[in-house]
Amino acid sequence: MGDLFGLIIFVVLGGSALSGVKIVKQGDEVLVETLGKYNGKKLTPGLNYVIPGFQRVAFQGNVREKVLDIPPQQCITRDNVSITVDAVVYWRILDMERSYYKVENLHAAMVNLVLTQIRGEMGKLELDETFTARSQINEMLLQELDEATDPWGVKVTRVELRDLIPSKAVQESMELQMAAERKKRAAILNSEGEREGAINSAKGKAEAQVLEAEARQKSAILEAEGQQKTIVLKAQAERQQQVLKAQANADAIQIIANTIRTDPNAREALQFLIAQNYLDMGTIIGKSGSSKVMFIDPRSLPGTLEGIRSIVTDSEKPSSLDVKNGS
């Protein structure tokens, strides 16, 4: 009987001793109270032991980062538009003692705090700003929530607004506004395209006219230069012709003078040629298209021949230079 009682006592004491063995997982922390008072004892990951009857596990939680899903809620913007907003918050516990003893229900407190902060931020903005300034809203919510949860030993690492849904009437108005805006932009782009086309067409015509005027100017200059060169060349040709003709006449006169000087009978032949040329000239003048009439006095012909004879006779006389050379 005594052995059985001793065995029972051993089993009870052994079971009580085994109940004080606690295994803590990695990433968890355990708060231990001694006689109902927390003295700062925490159980670290691994095998730990608490004294049964004197110590107890008050709270066990993990310090890993958690995700807090915020349900959709109705918010009113600054321009009195109803909008439904939901969000997600990333947070983790830095001080397990404060998160347990400073707030009764940490999860509920976090949800209500985030909902209150979102309503406050949405009330500061107009509807259009809530869509364009989402990143700024996230930054402001993160800063405010981090400061508000610091006494609870909580660190808020990130806040993201997921959906911003206006009411159905507002959505229809926004769709109409967007459609009108798209039509307006299309009309503006169309008018700008037409304006650019008109400007380019006008520029093209102006450039074409300038090029045409420059081409006409260059053509006129080239034509004038060509005419000038033609006139110069023609004048040079006429001058050269006259020089050659004068030189030929001079040579012919010299030849005739030499012939008369050496042959006395050539004088009558010269008179005959002169008379013949004189008569031929009258014939040519009479055949001209202007129908000119030239009257020739036959009595003047011997006087003309006599004058030519005297010229030829004078040319036969030796000059003073010839006489001096001869002497």
C-alpha positions in Angstrom: 0.0 0.0 0.0 2.8 2.4 0.8 4.6 1.5 -2.4 1.5 2.3 -4.4 1.1 5.7 -2.7 4.8 6.5 -3.4 4.4 5.5 -7.0 1.4 7.8 -7.3 3.3 10.7 -5.8 6.2 10.0 -8.1 4.0 10.0 -11.2 2.2 13.2 -10.1 5.5 15.0 -9.4 7.0 13.7 -12.6 4.0 14.8 -14.6 4.1 18.2 -13.0 7.8 18.5 -13.7 7.3 17.5 -17.3 4.5 20.1 -17.7 7.1 22.8 -17.0 9.1 21.8 -20.2 8.4 24.3 -23.0 9.6 24.1 -26.6 9.6 27.4 -28.4 9.7 27.6 -32.2 12.1 29.7 -34.2 10.7 33.2 -34.7 8.5 33.0 -31.6 8.8 34.7 -28.2 7.1 33.6 -25.0 6.3 35.8 -22.0 6.5 34.1 -18.6 4.8 35.4 -15.4 5.9 34.5 -11.9 3.0 34.4 -9.5 0.9 36.6 -11.9 3.7 39.2 -12.4 5.9 39.7 -15.4 9.5 40.1 -14.4 10.9 40.4 -17.9 11.5 36.7 -18.4 11.2 35.5 -22.0 11.6 32.1 -23.4 14.0 31.9 -26.4 13.6 29.5 -29.3 14.5 25.9 -28.3 14.0 23.9 -25.1 12.9 25.9 -22.0 11.6 25.1 -18.5 9.1 27.0 -16.2 8.4 26.1 -12.6 4.9 24.6 -12.5 2.6 26.4 -10.0 4.9 29.4 -9.7 5.4 30.4 -13.4 3.1 30.3 -16.3 3.2 31.2 -20.0 1.3 34.5 -20.3 1.6 35.1 -24.0 3.2 33.4 -27.0 3.6 35.2 -30.3 5.9 35.5 -33.3 8.1 38.4 -34.3 8.0 37.7 -38.0 6.4 40.3 -40.4 2.6 39.9 -40.8 0.0 41.0 -43.2 -3.1 42.8 -42.0 -5.9 42.8 -44.5 -8.1 45.9 -44.1 -11.7 45.3 -45.3 -13.4 47.8 -47.7 -15.0 50.9 -46.1 -16.9 53.9 -47.2 -15.0 57.2 -47.2 -16.0 60.8 -48.1 -13.6 62.9 -50.1 -13.1 66.6 -49.6 -15.5 67.3 -52.6 -18.2 65.1 -50.9 -17.9 62.1 -53.1 -18.4 58.6 -51.7 -15.6 56.2 -52.4 -14.9 52.6 -51.2 -11.3 51.9 -50.1 -9.5 48.8 -48.9 -5.9 48.4 -48.0 -3.2 46.0 -46.8 -0.7 46.7 -44.0 2.6 45.0 -43.4 3.8 45.0 -39.8 5.8 43.1 -37.2 6.3 43.1 -33.4 9.5 44.7 -32.1 8.6 44.5 -28.3 6.5 41.5 -27.3 6.1 42.8 -23.8 4.5 46.1 -24.9 2.4 44.5 -27.6 0.8 42.3 -24.9 0.6 44.6 -21.9 0.0 48.0 -23.5 -3.1 47.0 -25.6 -5.7 44.3 -25.0 -6.4 43.2 -28.5 -3.6 44.1 -30.8 -5.2 42.9 -34.0 -8.5 44.7 -33.5 -6.6 47.8 -32.4 -4.5 47.8 -35.6 -7.6 47.3 -37.8 -9.5 50.2 -36.3 -6.5 52.5 -36.3 -5.9 51.8 -40.0 -9.5 52.4 -40.9 -9.5 55.7 -39.0 -6.3 56.9 -40.6 -7.6 56.0 -44.1 -10.8 57.9 -43.6 -8.9 60.9 -42.4 -6.5 61.0 -45.4 -9.4 60.5 -47.9 -11.2 63.4 -46.4 -8.2 65.7 -47.1 -8.2 65.0 -50.9 -10.6 65.5 -53.8 -11.7 62.6 -55.9 -9.3 63.1 -58.7 -6.4 63.5 -56.3 -7.1 60.1 -54.7 -6.3 58.4 -58.0 -3.2 60.4 -58.9 -1.6 60.7 -55.5 -1.9 57.0 -54.3 1.8 56.7 -53.6 1.8 59.9 -51.5 -1.3 58.6 -49.6 0.6 55.4 -48.9 3.6 57.3 -47.5 1.5 59.5 -45.2 -0.5 56.5 -43.9 2.8 54.6 -43.3 4.3 57.5 -41.3 1.1 58.1 -39.2 0.5 54.4 -38.4 4.1 53.9 -37.5 4.0 56.7 -35.0 0.6 55.6 -33.6 1.7 52.0 -33.1 5.1 52.7 -31.6 3.8 52.6 -28.0 2.5 49.1 -28.7 5.9 47.9 -29.7 4.8 47.5 -33.3 6.7 48.5 -36.4 4.6 49.2 -39.6 6.8 48.6 -42.6 4.4 49.2 -45.5 0.9 50.4 -46.4 -0.7 49.8 -49.7 -4.2 51.0 -50.9 -5.6 48.3 -53.1 -8.9 49.5 -54.6 -10.4 52.9 -54.8 -14.0 52.4 -56.1 -16.4 55.4 -56.4 -20.1 54.9 -56.3 -22.0 53.8 -59.4 -23.3 57.3 -60.2 -19.8 58.8 -59.9 -18.4 56.0 -62.1 -21.0 56.8 -64.8 -20.2 60.6 -64.5 -16.4 59.8 -64.8 -17.0 57.7 -67.8 -18.9 60.5 -69.5 -16.3 62.9 -68.6 -13.5 60.7 -69.9 -15.4 60.2 -73.1 -15.9 63.9 -73.5 -12.2 64.5 -72.7 -11.2 61.9 -75.3 -13.4 63.6 -78.0 -11.9 67.0 -77.0 -8.3 65.6 -77.4 -9.2 64.0 -80.7 -10.7 67.3 -82.0 -7.6 69.2 -80.8 -5.2 66.7 -82.4 -7.3 66.8 -85.6 -7.2 70.6 -85.7 -3.5 70.7 -84.9 -2.9 68.2 -87.7 -4.9 70.3 -90.2 -3.0 73.4 -89.0 0.3 71.7 -89.4 -0.7 70.5 -92.9 -1.8 74.0 -93.9 1.4 75.5 -92.6 3.5 72.9 -94.4 1.5 73.5 -97.6 2.0 77.3 -97.4 5.7 76.8 -96.7 6.0 74.5 -99.6 4.3 77.0 -102.0 6.4 79.9 -100.7 9.6 77.9 -101.1 8.5 76.8 -104.6 7.8 80.5 -105.6 11.2 81.5 -104.2 13.0 78.8 -106.1 11.0 79.7 -109.2 11.9 83.4 -108.9 15.6 82.5 -108.3 15.6 80.2 -111.3 14.0 83.0 -113.5 16.6 85.5 -112.1 19.5 83.1 -112.9 18.0 82.4 -116.3 17.7 86.1 -117.1 21.3 86.7 -115.9 22.6 83.9 -118.0 20.6 85.1 -121.0 21.9 88.7 -120.5 25.5 87.4 -120.2 25.0 85.3 -123.3 23.7 88.3 -125.2 26.5 90.4 -124.0 29.1 87.9 -125.0 27.3 87.5 -128.4 27.4 91.3 -128.9 31.1 91.5 -127.9 32.0 88.6 -130.2 30.0 90.1 -133.0 31.7 93.5 -132.6 35.1 91.8 -132.4 34.3 89.9 -135.6 33.1 93.0 -137.4 36.1 94.9 -136.3 38.4 92.1 -137.4 36.5 92.0 -140.7 36.9 95.7 -141.2 40.6 95.5 -140.3 41.1 92.6 -142.7 39.1 94.4 -145.4 41.0 97.7 -144.9 44.3 95.7 -145.0 43.1 93.9 -148.2 42.2 97.3 -149.8 45.5 98.7 -148.8 47.3 95.7 -150.2 45.2 95.9 -153.4 46.0 99.6 -153.8 49.7 98.9 -153.3 49.6 96.1 -155.8 47.8 98.4 -158.3 50.2 101.2 -157.7 53.2 98.9 -158.2 51.6 97.5 -161.4 51.0 101.0 -162.8 54.5 102.1 -161.9 56.0 99.2 -163.8 53.6 98.9 -166.7 52.4 102.2 -168.4 49.7 100.3 -170.3 48.0 99.3 -167.0 46.7 102.9 -166.5 44.0 102.5 -169.2 43.0 99.1 -167.8 42.6 100.7 -164.3 40.4 103.4 -165.7 38.3 100.9 -167.4 37.9 98.8 -164.2 37.0 101.9 -162.2 34.3 102.9 -164.7 33.0 99.3 -164.8 32.7 99.2 -161.0 31.0 102.6 -161.0 28.4 101.3 -163.4 28.0 98.0 -161.5 27.3 99.9 -158.3 24.5 101.8 -160.0 23.0 98.6 -161.2 23.0 97.1 -157.7 21.4 100.2 -156.2 18.7 100.1 -158.8 17.8 96.5 -158.0 17.4 97.1 -154.2 14.0 96.4 -152.6 13.6 100.1 -151.6 13.3 101.1 -155.3 15.9 103.8 -155.2 16.7 105.8 -158.4 20.2 107.1 -158.9 20.8 109.8 -161.6 24.2 109.7 -163.2 25.5 112.5 -165.4 27.4 111.0 -168.2 29.4 114.2 -168.6 30.8 113.7 -165.0 32.2 110.3 -165.8 35.3 111.7 -167.7 35.9 114.2 -164.9 35.8 111.3 -162.4 38.1 109.2 -164.4 40.5 112.2 -164.8 40.5 112.6 -161.0 41.4 109.0 -160.5 44.1 109.4 -163.1 45.7 112.3 -161.3 45.7 110.3 -158.0 47.4 107.4 -159.8 49.9 109.9 -161.4 50.7 111.4 -158.0 51.3 108.0 -156.6 53.8 107.3 -159.3 55.9 110.4 -158.5 58.9 109.7 -156.2 58.7 111.2 -152.8 61.4 113.4 -151.4 62.5 110.5 -149.3 62.8 108.4 -152.5 64.7 111.2 -154.3 67.0 111.5 -151.3 67.6 107.8 -151.2 68.2 107.7 -154.9 70.7 110.5 -154.6 
